[in-house]
C-alpha cells in the first residue's frame, strides 16, 4: 500500500505526492479514499462557504476571500477587512453560519457550465484561482461560489462551526481559523471540563460570582499587605536614620541588605521624605545572587553640585554593571556580587 499524503494540479494534471514509489509504476492501481478524513475535509470546506457568506452579511460586501486552507482538522479563511473583528461580530458570524447548518441546506452543484452563466447566477470567484471557459458552481441556499473542492451533500452534515481565532496577516487582510463537527464537540468538552475543575476549586455553583468575590478579597488582602509593608519600611527607615553617621553636617547612610531593587527604591524615598535636607544614602543589595547599588541625595546636596548618577556610574564598575537615573536618585545592577562592599566604599 502506497499512502498519498497530498495532491497538486500542475499543467492541468493531477500529481500525487507520496513518500515512496511502487516497484512497478506501470502497474494498475486501485485508489482508496480515507472516508473519515474526506468527510471531515468536506465539512471544513463547506464551512468556508457559509462563513464567507456570513462575513459579508455582518461586515459588508467589501469582504472578499483572499486565501484559504482546508484540512480534516481545521479550516483557515483569509479575507479583506479593515479592522479587528469584535467578539460580538465573531459571534454573529458563527450564529449565521450555524443557522444555515441547522437548516440542512442541500448541495446544488452545476458542472461544466459557461463561466458567463455562472457569473449571472451570482457565483463568486475565489481569490487567486484561474478559471477556464467551463466551471463548477457550488450552491448552498444563497451562497454560490465557483469551486472545485469537496463538499457535504447538505449543510446539516457539518454539525456545527466554531471560530477559534481571528488575527491580522497583512494590511487590510484578516484571518479566521475555525473547526467543525467532532472537533467542536471536543473543544466544548474541554471548556466544560475546565469549568467543572474551577467549580470544584471554588466549591460553589455560581462560578462567576465566586471568582468576583475572590478577586475582591485578593484586592483587599493586597492592599493590607502593601499597608503592612509600608509600615515595615517606615520602621526600617527609622532604624537606618538612628544608625546614620554625621559627615560634616550631612546625614550619611551606608547600608547593605538583601532586598530587591524595587524595595530598595521604596526605602530610599521613605528616607528622603523623613530627612529632606543634608541626606546622603548609599544602599548595596544582593537579591537572588544579583547585586544592585542605589544612591539617593537630598535636593540641597544636588543644588550644591553632587550628582547621584555620576557617583553610581563610578561605583558600579566594582559589581561589573552599570545604570543611571537622575541627579538625586540612581540605581545600577551588575554581575559581580562579591564587589558590592567595594562599590559601597567607592560610592560613599
C-alpha positions as CSV (number, residue, x, y, z in Angstrom):
1,X,0.0,0.0,0.0
2,X,1.3,3.4,-1.0
3,X,0.0,6.3,1.1
4,X,-0.7,9.6,-0.8
5,X,-0.2,12.5,1.6
6,X,-1.1,15.3,-0.9
7,X,-2.2,16.1,-4.4
8,X,-1.4,19.1,-6.6
9,X,-2.5,20.2,-10.0
10,X,0.3,21.1,-12.4
11,X,-0.4,21.9,-16.1
12,X,-3.9,20.5,-15.8
13,X,-2.5,17.2,-14.5
14,X,-3.2,15.9,-11.0
15,X,0.1,15.0,-9.3
16,X,0.0,12.6,-6.3
17,X,2.7,13.1,-3.6
18,X,3.9,10.0,-1.7
19,X,6.9,9.2,0.4
20,X,7.7,6.1,-1.7
21,X,7.0,4.8,-5.2
22,X,5.6,1.4,-6.2
23,X,8.1,-1.1,-7.5
24,X,6.5,-1.0,-10.9
25,X,4.9,2.3,-11.8
26,X,3.3,0.8,-14.9
27,X,1.0,-1.5,-12.9
28,X,-2.7,-0.8,-12.5
29,X,-3.6,0.7,-9.1
30,X,-6.8,1.0,-7.1
31,X,-7.2,4.3,-5.4
32,X,-8.9,4.2,-2.0
33,X,-10.1,7.2,-0.1
34,X,-9.8,7.7,3.7
35,X,-13.6,8.2,4.1
36,X,-13.5,9.8,7.5
37,X,-10.8,12.3,6.6
38,X,-12.6,13.1,3.4
39,X,-15.8,13.7,5.2
40,X,-14.0,15.9,7.8
41,X,-12.3,17.9,5.0
42,X,-15.7,18.3,3.2
43,X,-17.3,19.6,6.4
44,X,-14.5,22.2,6.8
45,X,-14.5,23.1,3.1
46,X,-18.3,23.7,3.0
47,X,-18.0,25.7,6.2
48,X,-15.7,28.2,4.4
49,X,-18.6,28.9,2.0
50,X,-21.0,29.5,4.9
51,X,-18.5,31.7,6.8
52,X,-17.7,33.7,3.7
53,X,-21.4,34.5,3.2
54,X,-21.9,35.3,6.9
55,X,-18.8,37.6,7.0
56,X,-20.2,39.6,4.1
57,X,-23.6,39.9,5.8
58,X,-22.1,41.0,9.1
59,X,-19.2,43.2,7.9
60,X,-20.2,44.3,4.5
61,X,-19.8,43.4,0.8
62,X,-16.2,44.6,0.8
63,X,-15.3,41.3,2.3
64,X,-13.6,39.1,-0.3
65,X,-11.8,35.9,0.1
66,X,-8.0,36.3,-0.1
67,X,-6.9,32.8,0.6
68,X,-7.9,29.7,2.4
69,X,-6.6,26.4,3.8
70,X,-8.7,23.3,4.5
71,X,-7.7,20.1,6.2
72,X,-9.6,17.3,8.0
73,X,-8.7,19.0,11.3
74,X,-9.5,22.7,10.7
75,X,-10.1,25.5,8.2
76,X,-8.4,28.8,7.7
77,X,-10.1,31.7,5.8
78,X,-8.4,35.0,4.8
79,X,-10.5,37.9,3.8
80,X,-10.4,41.7,3.1
81,X,-11.4,43.8,6.0
82,X,-10.0,46.9,7.6
83,X,-10.2,46.2,11.3
84,X,-10.2,43.6,14.0
85,X,-13.5,41.8,14.5
86,X,-15.2,42.3,17.8
87,X,-16.4,39.4,19.9
88,X,-19.9,40.4,19.0
89,X,-19.1,40.3,15.3
90,X,-17.5,36.9,15.6
91,X,-20.5,35.6,17.4
92,X,-22.9,37.0,14.8
93,X,-20.9,35.3,12.0
94,X,-20.9,32.0,13.9
95,X,-24.7,32.2,14.6
96,X,-25.5,32.9,10.9
97,X,-23.3,30.0,9.7
98,X,-24.7,27.6,12.3
99,X,-28.3,28.7,11.4
100,X,-27.7,27.6,7.8
101,X,-26.1,24.4,9.1
102,X,-29.3,23.6,11.1
103,X,-31.4,24.3,8.0
104,X,-29.7,21.4,6.3
105,X,-29.4,23.3,3.0
106,X,-28.9,20.8,0.2
107,X,-25.9,21.0,-2.1
108,X,-26.8,22.4,-5.6
109,X,-24.0,21.6,-8.0
110,X,-23.7,22.6,-11.6
111,X,-20.7,21.2,-13.6
112,X,-19.2,22.3,-16.8
113,X,-21.3,25.4,-17.3
114,X,-20.1,28.5,-19.1
115,X,-18.4,31.0,-16.8
116,X,-20.6,33.8,-18.1
117,X,-23.7,31.8,-17.0
118,X,-22.1,31.2,-13.6
119,X,-21.5,34.9,-13.1
120,X,-25.1,35.6,-14.0
121,X,-26.1,33.2,-11.2
122,X,-24.1,35.5,-8.8
123,X,-21.4,32.9,-8.2
124,X,-18.3,34.4,-6.6
125,X,-14.9,33.6,-7.9
126,X,-12.2,32.7,-5.4
127,X,-9.1,34.8,-4.9
128,X,-6.0,33.5,-6.8
129,X,-7.9,30.9,-8.8
130,X,-7.7,30.6,-12.6
131,X,-10.9,29.5,-14.4
132,X,-11.4,28.1,-17.8
133,X,-14.4,28.6,-20.1
134,X,-16.4,25.9,-18.2
135,X,-16.7,26.0,-14.4
136,X,-18.3,24.3,-11.5
137,X,-20.8,26.2,-9.3
138,X,-21.5,25.1,-5.7
139,X,-24.6,26.5,-4.1
140,X,-25.9,26.2,-0.5
141,X,-29.0,28.4,-0.2
142,X,-28.0,31.9,-1.2
143,X,-24.3,31.0,-1.1
144,X,-22.9,30.4,-4.6
145,X,-19.2,30.1,-5.5
146,X,-17.0,28.8,-8.2
147,X,-15.3,25.9,-6.5
148,X,-13.6,22.6,-7.3
149,X,-13.4,21.2,-3.8
150,X,-15.1,18.5,-1.8
151,X,-18.4,19.3,-0.1
152,X,-21.1,17.8,2.1
153,X,-24.4,16.8,0.5
154,X,-26.3,19.0,2.9
155,X,-25.1,21.6,5.5
156,X,-26.5,19.5,8.4
157,X,-23.6,17.1,8.0
158,X,-21.2,19.9,9.3
159,X,-22.8,19.6,12.7
160,X,-21.5,23.0,14.0
161,X,-18.8,25.5,13.2
162,X,-16.8,27.4,15.8
163,X,-14.3,30.2,15.1
164,X,-11.3,29.6,17.3
165,X,-9.1,32.6,16.4
166,X,-9.1,35.9,14.5
167,X,-6.0,37.8,13.5
168,X,-4.3,40.2,11.1
169,X,-1.9,38.7,8.5
170,X,-1.3,41.9,6.4
171,X,-2.6,45.4,6.0
172,X,-6.4,45.1,5.3
173,X,-6.3,41.3,5.5
174,X,-7.8,39.4,8.4
175,X,-7.7,35.6,9.1
176,X,-10.1,33.4,10.9
177,X,-9.5,29.8,11.9
178,X,-12.4,27.5,12.6
179,X,-13.3,23.9,13.4
180,X,-16.4,21.8,12.6
181,X,-18.1,18.6,13.6
182,X,-16.3,16.4,16.1
183,X,-13.6,19.0,16.7
184,X,-16.3,21.4,18.0
185,X,-17.6,18.7,20.3
186,X,-14.0,18.1,21.6
187,X,-13.4,21.8,22.3
188,X,-16.7,22.2,24.1
189,X,-15.8,19.2,26.3
190,X,-12.5,20.8,27.2
191,X,-14.3,24.1,28.1
192,X,-16.8,22.2,30.2
193,X,-14.1,20.2,31.9
194,X,-12.3,23.4,32.8
195,X,-15.5,24.9,34.2
196,X,-16.1,21.8,36.3
197,X,-12.5,22.0,37.6
198,X,-12.9,25.7,38.5
199,X,-16.2,24.8,40.2
200,X,-14.5,22.2,42.3
201,X,-11.9,24.6,43.4
202,X,-14.3,27.4,44.4
203,X,-16.7,24.9,45.7
204,X,-19.8,26.8,44.7
205,X,-22.2,26.5,41.7
206,X,-22.1,30.3,40.8
207,X,-18.5,30.4,39.4
208,X,-18.6,34.0,38.1
209,X,-19.8,35.4,41.3
210,X,-17.3,33.3,43.3
211,X,-14.4,34.5,41.2
212,X,-15.5,38.1,41.5
213,X,-15.7,37.7,45.3
214,X,-12.2,36.0,45.3
215,X,-10.9,38.9,43.2
216,X,-12.3,41.5,45.6
217,X,-10.9,39.6,48.6
218,X,-7.5,39.3,46.9
219,X,-7.5,43.1,46.2
220,X,-8.3,43.8,49.8
221,X,-5.6,41.5,51.0
222,X,-3.1,43.0,48.6
223,X,-4.0,46.4,49.9
224,X,-3.5,45.3,53.5
225,X,-0.1,43.7,52.6
226,X,1.0,46.9,51.0
227,X,0.0,48.9,54.0
228,X,1.8,46.5,56.3
229,X,4.9,46.5,54.0
230,X,4.9,50.3,54.0
231,X,4.8,50.4,57.8
232,X,7.7,47.9,57.9
233,X,9.7,50.1,55.6
234,X,8.8,53.1,57.8
235,X,10.3,51.3,60.8
236,X,13.3,50.2,58.7
237,X,14.0,53.8,57.6
238,X,13.7,55.0,61.2
239,X,16.4,52.4,62.3
240,X,18.7,53.5,59.4
241,X,18.3,57.1,60.4
242,X,19.1,56.3,64.0
243,X,22.3,54.5,62.9
244,X,23.3,57.2,60.4
245,X,26.6,59.0,60.8
246,X,27.3,62.7,60.6
247,X,29.8,63.7,58.0
248,X,30.5,67.5,58.2
249,X,26.8,68.1,58.9
250,X,25.5,65.6,56.3
251,X,23.4,62.7,57.5
252,X,25.1,59.7,55.8
253,X,23.7,56.2,55.5
254,X,25.7,53.4,54.1
255,X,23.8,50.1,54.3
256,X,23.9,46.6,52.9
257,X,20.7,44.5,52.5
258,X,19.1,41.6,50.6
259,X,16.1,43.5,49.3
260,X,15.1,43.5,45.6
261,X,15.9,46.8,43.7
262,X,12.3,48.0,43.7
263,X,12.0,47.6,47.5
264,X,15.4,49.4,48.0
265,X,14.0,52.3,45.9
266,X,10.9,52.4,48.1
267,X,13.1,52.5,51.2
268,X,15.3,55.3,49.8
269,X,12.3,57.5,49.0
270,X,10.9,57.0,52.5
271,X,14.2,58.1,53.9
272,X,14.1,61.2,51.7
273,X,10.6,62.1,53.0
274,X,11.8,61.7,56.6
275,X,15.0,63.7,56.1
276,X,14.6,66.3,53.5
277,X,17.9,68.1,53.9
278,X,21.6,67.1,54.0
279,X,20.9,63.4,53.3
280,X,23.3,61.1,51.5
281,X,22.2,57.5,51.2
282,X,24.1,54.6,49.6
283,X,22.5,51.1,49.7
284,X,24.0,47.9,48.4
285,X,21.8,44.9,47.9
286,X,22.3,41.3,46.7
287,X,19.0,39.7,45.8
288,X,18.8,36.2,44.1
289,X,22.5,36.4,43.5
290,X,22.3,39.7,41.6
291,X,24.0,42.8,43.1
292,X,22.3,46.2,43.0
293,X,23.5,49.7,44.1
294,X,21.3,52.6,45.0
295,X,22.3,56.3,45.6
296,X,20.0,59.0,46.9
297,X,20.7,62.6,47.6
298,X,18.6,65.3,49.2
299,X,17.8,68.2,46.9
300,X,20.1,70.7,48.7
301,X,23.1,68.4,48.1
302,X,22.2,68.2,44.4
303,X,22.0,72.0,44.3
304,X,25.5,72.1,45.9
305,X,26.8,70.1,42.9
306,X,26.6,66.5,43.9
307,X,25.2,64.0,41.3
308,X,23.8,60.5,42.1
309,X,24.2,59.3,38.5
310,X,27.9,60.2,38.4
311,X,28.5,58.5,41.7
312,X,26.8,55.3,40.8
313,X,28.5,55.0,37.4
314,X,31.9,55.0,39.0
315,X,31.0,52.7,41.9
316,X,29.0,50.2,39.6
317,X,32.2,49.1,37.9
318,X,33.0,47.1,41.1
319,X,29.9,44.9,40.5
320,X,30.5,44.7,36.8
321,X,27.4,46.6,35.9
322,X,26.0,50.0,35.1
323,X,23.0,52.1,35.5
324,X,21.8,55.6,35.9
325,X,18.9,57.8,36.9
326,X,18.6,61.4,38.0
327,X,20.9,63.8,39.9
328,X,19.1,63.0,43.1
329,X,18.5,59.2,42.6
330,X,20.2,56.5,40.6
331,X,20.4,52.7,40.6
332,X,22.8,50.2,39.0
333,X,22.6,46.4,38.6
334,X,25.6,44.2,38.0
335,X,27.0,40.6,37.7
336,X,29.7,40.5,40.4
337,X,28.0,40.2,43.9
338,X,31.4,39.9,45.5
339,X,32.1,43.5,44.6
340,X,29.2,45.1,46.5
341,X,31.3,46.0,49.6
342,X,33.9,47.8,47.5
343,X,31.2,49.5,45.5
344,X,29.6,50.9,48.7
345,X,33.0,52.2,49.8
346,X,33.6,54.0,46.5
347,X,30.1,55.4,46.3
348,X,30.4,56.8,49.8
